Amino acid sequence: MSSRKKLKAKIFTSIGHDLVKKEISEWLEKHQNIEITHVAQSECAVGLAKDLHITITVFYKEREGGEKCSSSNTKITQ
């Protein structure tokens, strides 16, 4: 386990489905070491953390058979 301090971020997604937003939040926390403090629906996906600007782009599609697929591309600049 990494001892790095987690970045705190708010996530805004254009996706209205709460379960999908929850899955995205969990993925970011597990794989990107970003703690999601707030999730809301918006036209674009943008996060903010102290002293850092984080842009989160979320791709979502539902494949045949109902399989949900989501991924995230994070760009962190100081």
N, C-alpha and C positions, 0 to 999 in steps of 0.2 A: 504494500500500500504506500502511496506517495504521501509525504508529509507536507507537500506544498499547500499553502493556504488557498482555499477555494475562492474564486472570484464570485462576487454576488451580482446577479443580473436579473433584469426584468425581461420577459420575452413577450413579444407581440406577434401573433400569427394571423394569417388571413384564413386560417382553418377554424371553423366553428365547432367541430366535434370535440367535446371535452376529453374523450378517451385518447384521441390522437394527440392532443396537446399534452396530456399526461405522459404519454409514451415519449414524446420529444423531450420533455423536461427531464425524465429519468435518463434518457440517452445522454443528454448534455452533462448531467451531474456525474454519470458513471464514466464517460469517455473523455470529456473535455475539462473535468474538474471545475465546472461552473455550477454554483448553487443558484437555482431558480427561486427567486423570492416572490414573483408575481407573474401570472400568465393571463393575458387578455387578447381579445380579438382585434385585429387592426388590418389595414390594407397591406402593410409591409411588416417584415419581421426584423425588429431592431431591439437590441439590448443595451443597457447602460450599467457600468460598474464604476466604483470609486477610482478616479484617476485613469480609467481606461474606457475606451469606446469599443464596444463589441457589436459587430453586425452579424446577425444570424439569418441565413437564408435557408428556408425550409422547403423541401420538395416532397410532395405527397401525391400518391396515386393509388387507386384501388384496382388491383389486377383482377382478371377473371377468377372466379371462385371466391371473391371477397377478401383475398389476402391483402393486408395493408402494408404499405412500404413507405418508410420515411427516412430521410437522411438530413444532415445538417452540414453547412459549410461555415465555419467561424473565422472571422478575420479580426485580429486584435491589433490595435494601434495605440501608441502612447501619445 
